Amino acid sequence: MKLSESVKPISYLKAHASEIIKDISANHKTFIITQNGEAKVIVQDLETYEQIKESLALLKVLSQSKKSLNEGEYKNHTKAFRDLRKQLKQIQ
């Protein structure tokens, strides 16, 4: 879907809410709703929203990992497993 086709004024949303919801649910479309000619909100299905949130969470983890690596705040795998074994022994 072209971005230009997904931009709708709030009046269109009010008049065609059920159609929009069916279209969004069936086709995983995203609509941009405008008010007074200015983009104000995004309307999308829950599954797409959840996927985006999960993707952002993974990107955040990757970003934090890269930052830690650049700052030298990491352990090699041998030390990491040794530390884990130590912690497990303390729990048991």
N, C-alpha and C positions, 0 to 999 in steps of 0.2 A: 504494500500500500504506500502510495506517495504521501509525504508529509502534508502536502497541500490538500489532500483529500481527507485528512484526519482532523483538520482544524474546523471547529464548529462554534458558532456563537451560543451563549447560554440559552437564548430563546429557542434554538434548535433542540438543545438538550431537554428543555422543559416540555416541548411539544412532541418529542419523539423518544422519550426516556426508555420505554419498553423495547422499541426497535433497536436502540443503541445497545442496551444491555444484552439482547439476544445476539446481535452482531459481535459484540466484544467477547461474549462467552463462547460462541461457536467458532470464531476465527482468531481468537487471541489478539484482536486489534487493540490499539491504544488511541484514544481521542484526546486532543488538546481542546479545552473549552476556553473561549475568550469572553471577556466582559468589557464592554466599551472599547472593543478593538484590540485589547491587550490580553495576551495569554495569561490565564490565571490558574488553571488546574489541569491535571492529567486524569483521565478515567481509563482504567484498565482492569482486566480480570485478575482475580486473586492469585491464580497459579503463576501468571507472568510476574506479578508483584513479588511473590515469594521467591521466584527464581532470581530476580534482580537482587533482592536482599541477600540471598545466599551467595551470589557472585560477588557482591560488595564485601561481604564478610571474608570470603576467601582472598580477595585482593588486599584487604587490610592485613590479614595474616602474612601474606607474601611480602607486603611492604615492611611490616615490622621485622620479619625474618631478614630481609635485605639490610635493613638499618642495623640490626644486631651484628650481622656478618661484617658490615663496613666498619663498625665500631669495635670489632674484635671480641664481642660478647657471645661466644659460643664454645661448645665442647666438641671434641672429636667423638666419633661413635664409640670408641673403646671406653673412654671416660664416662660417657653418658650411660652406657649399659652397666658399668661397674657401680656407678652411683645408684642406679635403679635397683640392682641386686642388693646393695647395702640397705636401701630403704625397705625393700621387701622383707629382708631378714629382721629388721627392727619391728615390723608389723606382726610377724609370725611369732 
